[in-house]
Amino acid sequence: MDILNFVQAHGVCISAAILLISYVFIALEKIPKVTVALLGAVTTILLGLLSQTKFADGGINPLYFINFIDFNVIFLLVSMMIIVSIATKSGMFNWIANELLKHTKGKPIVILFVLGLFTAITSAFLDNVTTVILIMPITFFIAKKLDINPIPFLMTEVFASNIGGTATLIGDPPNIIIGSAAGLSFMDFVRELTLIVAVILIIVLTMLSLFFKKQLVTTKERMASITEIDNSKTIKDKPLLIRSLIVLAGVILGFVLHDVTHIETSVMAMLGASILLIFEKPSDLFKEVEWNTIFFFIGLFIIIGGVEASGGIALMAKWILGVTQGSEKATALLILWGSGVISGIIDNIPYTATMTPMILEIQRVMGTAYTEPLWWCLSLGACLGGNMTIIGAAANVIVSETAAANNHPISFMRFMKYGVIVMFTSLALSSIYIYLKFLI
């Protein structure tokens, strides 16, 4: 009983300590981050910061740990992973990439721009890790054909994937968390973010073309070889291709029509995944789901639920409002730049999961109108900040590991040299946009 009383009396400090320790171990990457998140979640429950029982005092227990897991996020992630995994088997994404490359006439600068555009647009609808995994084999093939270093292409793809993923609700996990917490629809993200993301993308790709220009030199003969890519056998299963295209189009249409149908994105994605699974072996497909990511989310939601239940989130919100003296402009820019820098150092998923309940608390105190720009600042900061360092986003890590395995290592400092410029440019443009759109 003494322990329980102690925990109740010092709940804010204890829950904050669990969150902070979890962050440290996630950043160090000595232990798998899913293990860290689940250990933190179990500790939160065992210490009584959240309840193990669904019912209390004849009603639903508000502190029941399941209540703090956002299943809209979980089911949307699982369903989109299934849809993408099935669609990828048809070869459709490789076919599109090859067709685009054939029209570049083998010019390295044009190829860099096209690979960046393709990666960004694909990342707006698929998760960033899936996108870079799809595009990397094509990139190595092209670099070998041209006899040039693939690193400029790979780094451009990483930056483009994080920028493109910012544009839509399903493009990057932080947006899924934000959309679910704030009640923002797919079209809300398209309306508010797609234009500024497109501007950022074009400016960043232009900058990268100038930065890497001297490294992207090849012969006319090698350039001609790119235009002769054989794409006739890239599509491996035409019936699967047709099914995948119909379902993908239907799911995205469902996202777009959310404001009319009021069907949640997670439900629409589950419907699409279920239809495709009719023609597949579920046991095979479920192996393709990134369960580490899913349970990482579940663990995080529980840890942050402990901080929220103890009153820690309310204190954080009060502190931010105190620092900015309630100024909407100052609060918005603090969240934008703070999110960008912090997400460049630690994984943007736990950071966003921590920030969303804090902004909800600010909304409770200051009202919905006050917090509207804060959601977009969090999204832009968390997603675009991932470009700062090689550990800023999962896609960055995947690309660096694959590049090293192919004898083209990307050092931390080399990545950061370009990453800081890309992030600063992105956040500066975002600041101008947020100010003109919401804060004048």
C-alpha positions as CSV (number, residue, x, y, z in Angstrom):
1,M,0.0,0.0,0.0
2,D,2.9,2.3,0.8
3,I,4.2,1.9,-2.7
4,L,0.8,2.6,-4.3
5,N,0.4,5.8,-2.1
6,F,3.9,6.9,-3.1
7,V,3.2,6.4,-6.8
8,Q,-0.1,8.3,-6.5
9,A,1.6,11.2,-4.6
10,H,4.4,11.4,-7.1
11,G,2.6,10.2,-10.3
12,V,3.8,13.1,-12.5
13,C,7.5,12.6,-11.7
14,I,7.3,8.8,-12.0
15,S,5.4,8.8,-15.3
16,A,7.8,11.5,-16.7
17,A,10.8,9.4,-15.6
18,I,9.4,6.3,-17.4
19,L,8.9,8.4,-20.5
20,L,12.3,10.0,-20.3
21,I,14.1,6.7,-19.7
22,S,12.2,5.1,-22.6
23,Y,13.3,8.0,-24.8
24,V,16.9,7.6,-23.9
25,F,17.0,3.9,-24.6
26,I,15.0,4.4,-27.9
27,A,17.6,7.0,-29.0
28,L,20.6,4.8,-27.9
29,E,19.2,1.9,-30.0
30,K,21.1,-0.7,-27.8
31,I,17.8,-2.5,-27.1
32,P,15.0,-2.8,-29.8
33,K,12.7,0.1,-29.4
34,V,9.6,-2.1,-29.4
35,T,11.1,-3.9,-26.3
36,V,11.7,-0.5,-24.6
37,A,8.2,0.7,-25.3
38,L,6.6,-2.5,-24.0
39,L,8.7,-2.6,-20.9
40,G,7.8,1.0,-20.2
41,A,4.1,0.2,-20.8
42,V,4.1,-2.7,-18.4
43,T,5.9,-0.7,-15.8
44,T,3.3,2.1,-16.1
45,I,0.5,-0.4,-15.5
46,L,2.2,-2.4,-12.7
47,L,2.9,0.8,-10.8
48,G,-0.8,1.7,-10.9
49,L,-0.4,4.8,-13.1
50,L,-3.0,3.3,-15.3
51,S,-5.6,0.7,-14.3
52,Q,-5.7,-3.0,-15.3
53,T,-9.4,-3.2,-14.9
54,K,-12.1,-2.1,-17.4
55,F,-14.8,-1.4,-14.8
56,A,-14.7,0.5,-11.5
57,D,-17.4,1.8,-9.1
58,G,-20.2,0.3,-11.3
59,G,-19.1,2.1,-14.5
60,I,-16.3,2.2,-17.1
61,N,-12.9,3.0,-15.6
62,P,-11.5,6.1,-17.2
63,L,-7.9,5.1,-16.3
64,Y,-8.2,1.6,-17.9
65,F,-5.0,1.3,-19.9
66,I,-6.8,0.2,-23.1
67,N,-8.6,3.5,-23.2
68,F,-5.2,5.2,-24.0
69,I,-4.4,3.1,-27.0
70,D,-5.5,4.9,-30.2
71,F,-6.9,2.0,-32.3
72,N,-7.7,4.3,-35.2
73,V,-4.0,4.6,-35.6
74,I,-3.3,0.9,-35.1
75,F,-5.9,-0.4,-37.5
76,L,-5.0,2.2,-40.2
77,L,-1.3,1.2,-40.0
78,V,-2.0,-2.5,-40.1
79,S,-4.5,-2.2,-43.0
80,M,-2.3,0.0,-45.1
81,M,0.7,-2.3,-44.6
82,I,-1.4,-5.2,-45.9
83,I,-2.7,-3.2,-48.9
84,V,0.8,-2.0,-49.8
85,S,2.4,-5.5,-49.4
86,I,-0.2,-7.0,-51.7
87,A,0.0,-4.2,-54.3
88,T,3.8,-4.4,-54.3
89,K,3.8,-8.1,-55.3
90,S,2.2,-7.1,-58.7
91,G,5.3,-5.0,-59.6
92,M,3.2,-1.9,-60.2
93,F,5.5,0.5,-58.4
94,N,8.6,-0.7,-60.1
95,W,6.9,-0.4,-63.5
96,I,5.9,3.2,-62.8
97,A,9.5,4.1,-61.7
98,N,11.0,2.5,-64.8
99,E,8.6,4.2,-67.2
100,L,9.5,7.6,-65.6
101,L,13.2,6.9,-65.9
102,K,13.0,6.0,-69.6
103,H,11.8,9.5,-70.2
104,T,14.8,11.2,-68.5
105,K,17.1,10.3,-71.5
106,G,19.6,9.1,-69.0
107,K,20.6,12.6,-67.8
108,P,21.8,12.2,-64.2
109,I,20.4,15.5,-62.9
110,V,17.0,14.8,-64.5
111,I,17.1,11.3,-63.0
112,L,17.8,12.8,-59.5
113,F,14.8,15.1,-59.9
114,V,12.5,12.3,-61.2
115,L,13.6,9.9,-58.4
116,G,12.9,12.6,-55.9
117,L,9.5,13.4,-57.3
118,F,8.5,9.7,-57.6
119,T,9.7,9.1,-54.0
120,A,7.8,12.1,-52.6
121,I,4.5,11.4,-54.4
122,T,4.7,7.7,-53.5
123,S,5.5,8.6,-49.8
124,A,2.3,10.7,-49.7
125,F,0.3,7.4,-50.0
126,L,2.6,4.7,-48.7
127,D,4.7,4.8,-45.6
128,N,8.2,6.2,-46.1
129,V,10.1,2.9,-45.3
130,T,8.1,1.0,-47.9
131,T,8.7,3.7,-50.4
132,V,12.5,3.7,-50.0
133,I,12.7,-0.1,-49.9
134,L,10.8,-0.1,-53.3
135,I,13.0,2.6,-54.9
136,M,16.5,1.6,-53.7
137,P,17.0,-1.5,-56.0
138,I,16.1,0.7,-59.0
139,T,18.5,3.4,-57.7
140,F,21.5,1.0,-57.4
141,F,20.7,-0.4,-60.9
142,I,20.6,3.1,-62.4
143,A,23.8,4.2,-60.7
144,K,25.6,1.0,-61.9
145,K,24.4,1.7,-65.5
146,L,25.6,5.3,-65.3
147,D,28.8,4.3,-63.4
148,I,28.3,7.0,-60.8
149,N,28.0,7.0,-57.0
150,P,24.4,6.2,-55.9
151,I,24.7,8.3,-52.7
152,P,23.4,11.6,-54.2
153,F,20.3,9.7,-55.4
154,L,19.9,7.9,-52.1
155,M,20.1,11.0,-50.0
156,T,17.7,12.8,-52.3
157,E,15.2,10.0,-51.9
158,V,15.4,10.1,-48.1
159,F,14.8,13.8,-48.1
160,A,12.0,13.5,-50.6
161,S,10.3,10.7,-48.7
162,N,10.1,12.7,-45.5
163,I,8.9,15.8,-47.3
164,G,6.3,13.9,-49.4
165,G,5.1,12.0,-46.4
166,T,4.2,15.3,-44.8
167,A,1.5,16.0,-47.4
168,T,-1.2,13.6,-46.4
169,L,-2.8,11.9,-43.4
170,I,-1.4,8.5,-44.4
171,G,2.0,9.6,-45.6
172,D,3.9,9.5,-42.3
173,P,3.0,7.9,-38.9
174,P,3.1,11.3,-37.0
175,N,0.3,12.6,-39.3
176,I,-1.8,9.5,-38.5
177,I,-1.4,10.2,-34.8
178,I,-2.2,13.9,-35.3
179,G,-5.2,13.2,-37.5
180,S,-6.7,10.7,-35.1
181,A,-6.1,12.9,-32.0
182,A,-7.3,16.2,-33.6
183,G,-10.2,14.7,-35.7
184,L,-8.6,15.9,-38.9
185,S,-9.6,14.2,-42.1
186,F,-7.5,13.1,-45.2
187,M,-8.8,16.1,-47.1
188,D,-7.9,18.5,-44.2
189,F,-4.3,17.5,-44.6
190,V,-4.5,17.8,-48.4
191,R,-6.0,21.3,-48.1
192,E,-3.7,22.6,-45.5
193,L,-0.3,20.9,-46.3
194,T,-0.1,19.7,-49.9
195,L,0.7,23.2,-51.4
196,I,3.5,24.1,-49.0
197,V,4.9,20.6,-49.2
198,A,5.0,20.9,-53.0
199,V,6.8,24.2,-52.8
200,I,9.3,22.8,-50.2
201,L,9.9,19.7,-52.4
202,I,10.6,21.7,-55.6
203,I,13.0,24.1,-53.8
204,V,14.8,21.3,-52.0
205,L,15.2,19.2,-55.2
206,T,16.6,22.2,-57.0
207,M,19.1,22.8,-54.1
208,L,20.2,19.2,-54.1
209,S,20.6,19.2,-57.9
210,L,23.0,22.1,-57.5
211,F,24.8,20.5,-54.5
212,F,25.4,17.2,-56.3
213,K,25.9,18.5,-59.9
214,K,29.6,17.8,-60.0
215,Q,29.1,14.2,-58.7
216,L,26.5,13.4,-61.4
217,V,28.6,13.1,-64.5
218,T,28.6,10.2,-67.0
219,T,29.1,9.4,-70.7
220,K,26.5,9.7,-73.5
221,E,26.7,5.9,-74.1
222,R,25.8,5.2,-70.5
223,M,23.0,7.7,-70.7
224,A,21.6,6.0,-73.7
225,S,21.5,2.7,-71.9
226,I,18.8,4.1,-69.4
227,T,16.4,4.8,-72.3
228,E,16.6,1.1,-73.2
229,I,15.4,-0.3,-69.9
230,D,13.2,-3.4,-70.6
231,N,10.0,-2.8,-68.6
232,S,7.9,-5.6,-70.3
233,K,8.4,-8.1,-67.6
234,T,8.1,-5.9,-64.6
235,I,4.4,-6.6,-64.0
236,K,4.4,-10.0,-62.5
237,D,0.6,-10.6,-62.0
238,K,-1.9,-8.7,-64.0
239,P,-5.1,-9.8,-62.2
240,L,-3.4,-8.8,-58.9
241,L,-2.4,-5.5,-60.5
242,I,-6.0,-4.8,-61.5
243,R,-7.4,-5.8,-58.0
244,S,-4.7,-3.7,-56.3
245,L,-5.4,-0.6,-58.4
246,I,-9.2,-0.8,-57.9
247,V,-8.8,-1.3,-54.1
248,L,-6.2,1.5,-53.7
249,A,-8.3,3.9,-55.7
250,G,-11.4,3.0,-53.7
251,V,-9.6,3.4,-50.4
252,I,-8.1,6.8,-51.3
253,L,-11.5,7.9,-52.6
254,G,-13.0,6.8,-49.3
255,F,-10.4,9.0,-47.5
256,V,-11.3,11.9,-49.7
257,L,-15.0,11.5,-49.1
258,H,-14.7,11.2,-45.3
259,D,-16.4,14.5,-44.8
260,V,-19.4,13.2,-46.7
261,T,-19.6,9.6,-45.6
262,H,-18.2,10.0,-42.1
263,I,-16.5,6.6,-42.4
264,E,-13.2,6.7,-40.5
265,T,-10.0,6.2,-42.5
266,S,-9.1,3.2,-40.4
267,V,-12.4,1.5,-41.3
268,M,-12.0,2.3,-45.0
269,A,-8.5,0.9,-45.0
270,M,-9.7,-2.2,-43.2
271,L,-12.3,-2.7,-45.9
272,G,-9.7,-2.4,-48.6
273,A,-7.3,-4.8,-46.9
274,S,-10.2,-7.3,-46.2
275,I,-11.2,-7.3,-49.9
276,L,-7.6,-8.0,-51.1
277,L,-7.2,-10.7,-48.5
278,I,-10.1,-12.7,-50.1
279,F,-7.7,-13.6,-52.9
280,E,-4.6,-14.1,-50.7
281,K,-3.4,-16.4,-47.9
282,P,-3.8,-14.3,-44.7
283,S,-1.1,-16.2,-42.9
284,D,1.4,-15.2,-45.6
285,L,0.4,-11.6,-45.7
286,F,0.4,-11.1,-41.9
287,K,4.1,-12.0,-41.9
288,E,4.6,-8.8,-44.0
289,V,3.0,-6.6,-41.4
290,E,5.6,-4.7,-39.4
291,W,4.4,-5.9,-36.0
292,N,7.4,-4.3,-34.3
293,T,6.1,-0.9,-35.4
294,I,2.5,-1.8,-34.3
295,F,3.5,-2.9,-30.8
296,F,5.9,0.0,-30.5
297,F,2.9,2.3,-31.0
298,I,0.8,0.4,-28.5
299,G,3.6,0.6,-25.8
300,L,4.1,4.3,-26.5
301,F,0.4,5.1,-26.1
302,I,0.3,3.4,-22.7
303,I,3.5,5.2,-21.5
304,I,2.1,8.6,-22.6
305,G,-1.3,7.6,-21.1
306,G,0.5,7.3,-17.7
307,V,1.9,10.8,-18.1
308,E,-1.5,12.1,-19.2
309,A,-3.4,10.4,-16.3
310,S,-1.0,11.7,-13.7
311,G,-1.4,15.3,-14.9
312,G,2.0,15.6,-16.5
313,I,0.6,16.6,-19.9
314,A,-1.4,19.4,-18.4
315,L,1.7,20.7,-16.7
316,M,3.6,20.7,-20.0
317,A,0.8,22.6,-21.7
318,K,0.8,25.1,-18.9
319,W,4.6,25.6,-19.1
320,I,4.4,26.2,-22.9
321,L,1.7,28.8,-22.5
322,G,3.7,30.4,-19.7
323,V,6.9,30.6,-21.8
324,T,5.0,32.1,-24.8
325,Q,2.8,34.2,-22.5
326,G,-0.3,32.8,-24.3
327,S,0.8,34.3,-27.7
328,E,-0.5,32.1,-30.5
329,K,2.3,33.2,-32.8
330,A,5.0,32.4,-30.3
331,T,3.4,29.1,-29.4
332,A,3.0,28.0,-33.0
333,L,6.6,28.9,-34.0
334,L,8.0,27.2,-30.8
335,I,6.1,24.0,-31.6
336,L,7.2,24.1,-35.3
337,W,10.9,24.7,-34.7
338,G,11.1,22.7,-31.5
339,S,9.4,19.8,-33.2
340,G,11.8,20.1,-36.1
341,V,15.0,20.1,-34.0
342,I,13.9,17.4,-31.6
343,S,12.6,15.1,-34.4
344,G,16.0,15.4,-36.0
345,I,17.6,13.9,-32.9
346,I,15.0,11.4,-31.7
347,D,12.4,9.3,-33.5
348,N,9.5,11.5,-34.5
349,I,6.9,8.9,-33.6
350,P,7.3,8.9,-29.8
351,Y,7.8,12.7,-29.9
352,T,4.5,13.2,-31.8
353,A,2.7,10.8,-29.5
354,T,3.8,12.8,-26.6
355,M,2.9,16.2,-28.1
356,T,-0.7,15.4,-29.3
357,P,-2.2,15.1,-25.8
358,M,-0.4,18.3,-24.8
359,I,-1.9,20.2,-27.7
360,L,-5.3,18.8,-26.8
361,E,-4.8,20.2,-23.3
362,I,-3.9,23.6,-24.7
363,Q,-7.0,23.3,-26.8
364,R,-9.1,22.7,-23.7
365,V,-7.6,25.8,-22.1
366,M,-7.4,28.2,-25.0
367,G,-10.1,26.9,-27.4
368,T,-10.2,25.2,-30.9
369,A,-9.4,28.3,-32.9
370,Y,-6.2,28.9,-31.0
371,T,-4.9,25.4,-31.5
372,E,-5.7,25.0,-35.2
373,P,-2.3,26.2,-36.5
374,L,-0.5,24.2,-33.7
375,W,-1.6,20.9,-35.3
376,W,-0.1,21.9,-38.6
377,C,3.1,23.2,-36.9
378,L,3.5,19.8,-35.1
379,S,3.0,17.9,-38.4
380,L,5.4,20.0,-40.4
381,G,8.0,20.1,-37.6
382,A,7.9,16.4,-36.8
383,C,7.9,15.1,-40.4
384,L,10.3,17.6,-41.9
385,G,12.7,17.6,-38.9
386,G,13.4,13.9,-39.6
387,N,15.7,15.1,-42.5
388,M,18.2,16.7,-40.1
389,T,20.2,13.6,-39.2
390,I,20.6,10.0,-40.3
391,I,18.7,8.8,-37.2
392,G,15.8,11.3,-37.6
393,A,13.4,8.9,-39.3
394,A,13.1,5.2,-39.9
395,A,13.5,5.7,-43.7
396,N,16.9,7.4,-43.1
397,V,18.2,4.4,-41.1
398,I,17.0,1.9,-43.7
399,V,18.7,3.7,-46.6
400,S,22.0,4.2,-44.7
401,E,22.1,0.5,-43.7
402,T,21.3,-0.7,-47.2
403,A,23.9,1.8,-48.7
404,A,26.6,0.4,-46.3
405,A,25.7,-3.1,-47.2
406,N,26.2,-2.2,-50.9
407,N,29.7,-0.7,-50.2
408,H,28.4,2.9,-50.3
409,P,28.4,4.0,-46.6
410,I,26.8,7.4,-45.8
411,S,28.5,8.9,-42.8
412,F,26.5,10.6,-40.0
413,M,28.3,13.9,-40.7
414,R,28.0,13.7,-44.5
415,F,24.2,13.2,-44.1
416,M,24.0,16.0,-41.5
417,K,25.9,18.5,-43.7
418,Y,23.0,18.4,-46.2
419,G,20.3,17.4,-43.7
420,V,20.6,20.6,-41.7
421,I,20.3,22.8,-44.8
422,V,17.3,20.8,-46.0
423,M,15.6,21.0,-42.6
424,F,16.3,24.7,-42.1
425,T,15.0,25.5,-45.5
426,S,11.9,23.4,-45.0
427,L,11.1,24.9,-41.6
428,A,11.8,28.5,-42.8
429,L,9.3,28.0,-45.7
430,S,6.8,26.4,-43.3
431,S,7.1,29.3,-40.9
432,I,6.3,31.8,-43.6
433,Y,3.3,29.7,-44.7
434,I,2.0,29.2,-41.2
435,Y,2.3,32.9,-40.4
436,L,0.6,34.0,-43.6
437,K,-2.1,31.4,-43.5
438,F,-3.1,31.4,-39.8
439,L,-1.3,34.0,-37.7
440,I,-1.9,37.4,-39.5
